[in-house]
């Protein structure tokens, strides 16, 4: 009878040991997993639709799909012959008007003033001579040697000479005083209008050049040389390389485990075993149903929140739409690490 009792007891002991080991492994495994939150999503970047802010034929396109460009780099050119001529015409008008303003501001030249002085002296001499002639003629009339008509003619000549003297003196005064302030103001206003027209012409000329607004990669080359460009037609599509993030979705029960600025790691199937450092830069303030791109039959109606995990540069291996896995450490010490994780070593 004793051997029969030994077998059940031994079996119970073995089962109890297995149960205890299983419980110990479960606790350790759950404890390790509870320190991490794993999210799944896709690499996302911003795209810019580049177009000319002018309408004309495309002359040259200097980049191709896949080319990496930097901010300010020249990408394409329009036919600018018409606008170059317009800018040259506006420039000539500005130069001419500046000379007019300078002439008004400078006033009369010394030679002009000396000529006005000479004209005034000549007019004064003529007036003195006419006055003397008139006096002598009056004496002759009184002595009945000449007719009264000659005295009247002499008086007319004297009046004309005195008028010419007055005109010459006023001309001299104007030459000395210089231009009127109203004339100078009008000339300057005209110059300002011409300069504004020149700025517009030069701005329009610059619009014939298409430059990169930021660093990025040329994604699509939509138009070709010879095509008619306009502000409504996209010429190139630029994928910005900064910032770059993984768009993932967190279930509502796990939302409280995430914090803005928290450190994270990004992995992809394309580069197994390689981890990219990142940080949580955005948590959506509103819930949404699981997007179709990541939903399954079981969680089709589950509410989730969008999360953006920004990747630290360099990240040339991360491409738009690439599936990615985000691992967020729930350690409080790393929850507030923020973008500083990008400043530390790899």
C-alpha positions in Angstrom: 0.0 0.0 0.0 2.9 2.4 0.7 4.2 2.5 -2.9 0.7 3.3 -4.2 0.5 6.3 -1.9 4.0 7.6 -2.9 3.1 8.2 -6.5 0.2 10.7 -6.0 2.3 12.6 -3.4 5.3 12.8 -5.7 3.0 14.0 -8.6 1.5 16.7 -6.4 4.9 17.9 -5.4 6.1 18.0 -9.1 2.9 19.9 -10.1 3.3 22.4 -7.3 6.9 23.0 -8.3 5.9 23.6 -11.9 3.1 25.9 -10.8 5.5 27.9 -8.6 8.0 28.2 -11.4 5.4 29.2 -13.8 4.1 31.9 -11.5 7.7 33.1 -10.8 8.4 33.3 -14.6 5.1 35.1 -15.2 5.7 37.7 -12.6 9.2 38.3 -13.9 8.1 38.4 -17.5 5.2 40.8 -16.7 7.4 42.9 -14.6 9.8 43.4 -17.5 7.0 44.1 -20.0 5.3 46.5 -17.7 8.4 48.8 -17.9 7.9 49.2 -21.7 5.1 50.3 -24.0 5.3 49.1 -27.6 3.5 51.0 -30.3 3.3 50.4 -34.1 3.0 52.9 -36.8 4.6 54.4 -39.9 7.4 56.9 -40.7 5.9 60.3 -41.6 7.3 63.5 -43.0 6.0 66.8 -44.4 5.8 67.4 -48.1 5.9 70.7 -49.9 4.3 71.3 -53.3 6.7 73.8 -55.0 5.4 76.1 -57.7 6.6 79.3 -59.4 5.0 82.5 -58.2 5.0 83.7 -61.9 3.5 82.5 -65.2 5.8 81.7 -68.1 7.6 78.8 -69.9 10.0 76.7 -67.8 13.5 77.1 -69.2 15.5 74.7 -67.0 14.9 72.2 -64.2 18.2 71.6 -62.3 17.2 68.6 -60.1 15.8 65.1 -60.5 13.8 62.7 -58.3 15.8 61.5 -55.4 18.2 64.5 -55.3 19.0 65.8 -51.9 18.7 69.7 -51.8 19.5 72.3 -49.2 17.6 75.4 -48.2 18.0 78.2 -50.7 19.3 76.0 -53.5 18.2 76.9 -57.0 15.9 74.2 -58.4 14.4 75.6 -61.7 14.2 78.7 -63.9 11.6 80.3 -66.0 12.1 82.2 -69.3 12.9 85.7 -67.9 13.7 87.7 -71.1 10.6 89.9 -70.9 11.0 90.6 -67.2 14.7 91.4 -67.7 13.8 94.1 -70.2 11.1 95.5 -67.9 13.6 95.7 -65.0 16.2 97.4 -67.3 13.6 100.0 -68.3 12.6 100.7 -64.7 16.3 101.0 -63.8 16.8 103.6 -66.5 13.8 105.7 -65.3 15.2 105.7 -61.8 18.6 106.8 -63.0 17.2 109.7 -65.0 14.9 110.9 -62.3 17.7 110.8 -59.7 19.6 113.2 -62.0 16.6 115.5 -62.1 16.3 115.5 -58.3 20.0 116.2 -58.0 19.6 119.2 -60.4 16.8 120.7 -58.4 18.6 120.2 -55.1 21.9 121.7 -56.4 20.2 124.8 -57.7 21.7 127.1 -60.4 25.3 126.7 -61.5 27.7 129.5 -61.0 27.8 130.1 -64.7 24.0 130.6 -64.8 24.2 133.0 -61.9 26.9 135.1 -63.6 24.9 135.2 -66.8 21.8 136.4 -64.9 24.0 139.1 -63.3 25.3 140.2 -66.7 21.8 140.3 -68.2 20.6 142.4 -65.3 23.5 144.9 -65.7 22.7 145.2 -69.5 19.1 145.8 -68.7 20.0 148.4 -66.2 22.2 150.2 -68.7 19.5 150.2 -71.3 17.0 151.6 -68.7 19.5 154.4 -67.8 20.0 155.3 -71.5 16.3 155.3 -72.2 15.7 157.6 -69.2 18.3 160.0 -70.5 16.9 159.9 -74.0 13.4 160.7 -72.7 14.7 163.7 -70.7 16.5 165.2 -73.7 13.4 164.6 -75.8 11.2 166.5 -73.4 13.6 169.5 -73.5 13.5 169.6 -77.2 9.7 169.4 -77.2 9.5 172.4 -74.9 11.8 174.3 -77.2 9.5 173.3 -80.2 12.4 171.6 -82.0 10.7 168.2 -82.1 7.2 167.0 -82.2 5.4 165.6 -79.1 5.3 162.2 -80.8 9.0 161.7 -80.4 8.6 162.4 -76.6 5.9 159.8 -76.4 8.1 157.3 -78.3 11.0 158.0 -75.9 8.6 157.5 -72.9 7.5 154.1 -74.3 11.1 153.0 -74.8 11.9 154.0 -71.2 9.0 152.0 -69.8 10.1 148.9 -71.8 13.7 149.2 -70.7 12.6 149.5 -67.0 10.4 146.4 -67.4 13.2 144.4 -68.9 15.4 145.5 -66.0 12.9 144.3 -63.5 12.6 140.9 -65.3 16.4 140.5 -65.4 16.6 141.3 -61.7 13.9 138.7 -60.9 15.7 136.1 -63.0 18.9 136.8 -61.1 17.1 136.5 -57.8 15.7 133.1 -58.8 19.1 131.9 -60.0 20.6 132.8 -56.6 17.7 131.3 -54.5 17.6 128.1 -56.5 14.7 125.6 -57.1 11.4 125.8 -55.3 10.8 123.4 -52.5 7.6 122.2 -54.2 9.5 121.3 -57.3 12.1 119.4 -55.3 9.3 117.5 -53.4 7.5 116.7 -56.7 10.8 115.4 -58.3 11.5 113.3 -55.2 7.9 111.8 -55.3 8.4 110.9 -58.9 11.7 109.2 -58.0 10.0 107.2 -55.3 7.4 106.0 -57.7 10.0 104.9 -60.2 12.0 103.2 -57.4 8.9 101.3 -56.4 8.3 100.2 -60.0 11.9 99.0 -60.1 11.5 97.0 -56.9 8.4 95.3 -58.4 10.2 94.6 -61.6 13.2 93.1 -59.8 10.9 91.1 -57.5 9.1 89.7 -60.6 12.4 88.8 -62.0 13.4 86.9 -58.9 10.1 85.0 -59.1 11.5 83.3 -62.2 13.8 81.3 -60.0 12.4 78.4 -57.9 14.5 77.7 -54.8 14.2 75.1 -52.0 12.5 76.5 -48.9 14.2 73.9 -46.6 16.5 70.9 -46.7 14.8 67.9 -48.2 14.7 65.3 -51.0 13.0 65.8 -54.4 10.2 63.4 -54.5 8.4 64.1 -57.7 9.3 66.1 -60.9 5.9 67.1 -62.1 6.6 69.5 -65.0 9.4 69.6 -67.6 11.2 72.4 -69.5 8.9 73.9 -72.0 5.8 73.4 -69.9 3.8 76.5 -68.9 4.2 77.2 -65.2 1.9 79.2 -63.0 1.3 79.6 -59.2 -1.4 77.0 -59.4 0.7 74.3 -61.0 3.1 72.2 -59.0 6.6 71.9 -60.5 8.4 69.7 -57.9 7.4 67.9 -54.7 9.9 68.3 -51.9 9.9 65.8 -49.0 11.3 67.6 -45.9 14.0 65.7 -44.0 13.5 67.6 -40.8 11.5 67.0 -38.8 10.9 63.2 -39.3 8.6 61.2 -37.0 6.8 58.0 -36.6 3.0 58.3 -36.5 1.6 55.7 -34.1 -1.6 55.2 -32.2 -1.9 54.4 -28.5 -5.0 52.7 -27.0 -6.9 54.8 -24.5 -6.0 52.6 -21.4 -2.3 53.3 -22.1 -2.6 57.0 -22.8 -1.7 57.9 -19.2 1.6 56.1 -19.5 2.9 58.5 -22.1 4.4 62.0 -21.5 5.4 64.7 -23.9 9.2 64.7 -24.2 9.6 61.1 -23.1 12.4 59.2 -24.6 11.7 56.4 -27.1 13.4 54.0 -29.5 12.4 53.3 -33.1 13.1 50.1 -34.9 12.1 48.9 -38.5 11.9 45.7 -40.3 14.2 47.1 -43.0 17.2 47.3 -40.6 16.7 44.5 -38.0 18.5 45.1 -34.7 19.2 48.8 -35.4 17.6 51.3 -33.0 17.0 55.0 -33.6 16.7 57.4 -30.7 13.7 59.6 -30.5 11.3 61.4 -28.2 7.5 61.9 -27.9 6.7 65.3 -29.5 3.0 65.2 -29.9 0.0 63.5 -28.3 -3.3 64.1 -29.9 -5.9 65.9 -27.7 -8.8 64.1 -29.3 -9.6 60.4 -29.7 -10.3 58.7 -33.0 -11.3 55.2 -34.2 -8.4 53.0 -35.1 -7.2 54.0 -38.6 -7.8 51.6 -41.4 -4.1 51.4 -42.1 -3.4 49.8 -38.7 -6.8 48.3 -37.6 -7.6 44.6 -37.2 -10.9 42.9 -37.0 -10.8 42.8 -33.2 -10.0 46.5 -32.6 -12.0 48.1 -35.5 -14.1 50.1 -33.1 -11.4 50.8 -30.5 -10.6 54.4 -29.6 -7.0 55.5 -30.0 -4.9 58.6 -29.8 -2.3 59.6 -32.4 1.2 60.0 -31.1 4.2 61.4 -33.0 7.6 60.1 -32.0 10.3 62.4 -33.5 13.5 60.7 -34.6 16.9 62.2 -33.8 19.1 62.9 -36.8 20.8 61.4 -38.6 18.0 59.3 -40.0 18.7 58.8 -43.7 17.5 55.2 -43.4 14.0 56.1 -42.4 11.7 56.7 -45.4 8.2 57.9 -45.8 5.6 55.3 -45.1 8.0 52.7 -43.7 6.5 50.6 -41.0 8.1 51.1 -37.6 7.9 49.9 -34.0 8.2 52.4 -31.2 9.4 51.3 -27.7 8.7 53.8 -24.9 10.4 53.3 -21.6 8.0 53.9 -18.8 10.8 54.6 -16.3 10.0 58.0 -14.7 13.6 59.0 -15.0 13.3 58.9 -18.8 9.7 60.1 -19.1 10.9 63.8 -19.1 14.1 63.3 -21.1 12.6 65.2 -24.0 14.5 66.3 -27.1 17.7 66.2 -24.9 18.0 62.5 -26.0 19.1 63.8 -29.4 22.0 65.8 -27.8 23.5 62.7 -26.1 25.7 60.2 -27.7 24.4 57.4 -29.9 
